[in-house]
Amino acid sequence: MKNILVAISITGLTLASATAMAGEDFASYDTDGNGAISLSEAKVNTALIEQFKDLDVNADGELNETEFSNFNG
């Protein structure tokens, strides 16, 4: 039972850490702090540029945090 609780705790901390890291990545791309990543802001990462059109599911020319969360880079 103790091992199960430890495993659950570690899993929870890992997920929380991954979420925090994703948020930091988003913020580092969103240089103007408007809550979205524009195409010009994305140009610092070739992989993000290559995926930008597919990630921008609402086709507004920007990536919000939800869209960016699908980025594989």
GILINWO-V571247 format. One record per residue. SS is DSSP state (alpha for helix, beta for strand, coil for the rest). Layout:
ss->SS
ss->SS
//
This chain:
ss->coil
ss->alpha
ss->alpha
ss->alpha
ss->alpha
ss->alpha
ss->alpha
ss->alpha
ss->alpha
ss->alpha
ss->alpha
ss->alpha
ss->alpha
ss->alpha
ss->alpha
ss->alpha
ss->alpha
ss->alpha
ss->alpha
ss->alpha
ss->alpha
ss->alpha
ss->alpha
ss->alpha
ss->alpha
ss->alpha
ss->alpha
ss->alpha
ss->alpha
ss->coil
ss->coil
ss->coil
ss->coil
ss->coil
ss->coil
ss->coil
ss->beta
ss->beta
ss->alpha
ss->alpha
ss->alpha
ss->alpha
ss->coil
ss->coil
ss->coil
ss->alpha
ss->alpha
ss->alpha
ss->alpha
ss->alpha
ss->alpha
ss->alpha
ss->alpha
ss->alpha
ss->alpha
ss->coil
ss->coil
ss->coil
ss->coil
ss->coil
ss->coil
ss->beta
ss->beta
ss->coil
ss->alpha
ss->alpha
ss->alpha
ss->alpha
ss->coil
ss->coil
ss->coil
ss->coil
ss->coil
//
